[in-house]
Amino acid sequence: MEHTAFSPVRLTPGSSALNHGIHLLIFSFPFADLLARI
């Protein structure tokens, strides 16, 4: 039961794209900071 309840939420293209964007944003901040310091 848990799997069927969890799966649709995780596999929706909208939420996965949003999560991916947030992860990219979080990842890009340290790199931008490093580039700014150089």
N, C-alpha and C positions, 0 to 999 in steps of 0.2 A: 504493500500500500504506500509506503513512504517513497519508494522509487517512482511510482506513477505520479505522485503529487509533486515530487521534486523536479522530474524530468522536463515537463513543459515550461516551467519557469526558467530553467537554465538554458534550454535550447531555443528560446524565442530569439529571432535574429535581432530585434531591436535592443533587448537587454544585453546581448552578447557584444553588439557593436558599441553600446554605451560603456560597458565594462572595459572593452579593448581601448576605447578612447581615453578613459580615465587612467588606465594603466600606462598608456603611452605618455600622457601628460605628466604623471608622477615620475616616469622614467626620464623624461626629457629635462626636467628641472635641474637635476644634479649636473648633467652634461652642459647645459646652458651656463650654469654657475661656474663650472670649470673653464669653459671657453671665455667667459667674461674676466676671469682672474688672470688668464695668460696674457 
